[in-house]
Amino acid sequence: MTMQKRWMTNMISEAEACTTKMPWERGLRRQAMISRRLDTEERKVKVTLPPMPAGISLAS
């Protein structure tokens, strides 16, 4: 096995083992939390969030 293939194989296996949540993975959960918080606040002016773009949505 050449050095390039071994490096790539090790990098792929480490990436698959990573358990850290990436920012794009928590987008829907974060948006739901923010909207719940904004719904419970007593403000004269309500803040609204735009819908998530279709390409970013991770809903399955």
WOURDA-V810968 format. One record per pair of residues at least 24 apart in sequence whose C-alpha atoms are under 10 Angstrom apart, sorted by sequence separation. I is the first residue (numbers start at 1). J is the second residue. D is the distance in whole Angstrom. If there is no record, write none. Layout:
<<I/J/D> <I/J/D>>
//
This chain:
<<28/52/8> <27/52/8> <28/56/9> <27/56/8> <28/57/7> <27/57/8> <28/58/8> <25/56/9> <27/58/8> <28/59/8> <24/56/7> <25/57/9> <26/58/9> <24/57/9> <25/58/7> <24/58/8> <25/59/10>>
//
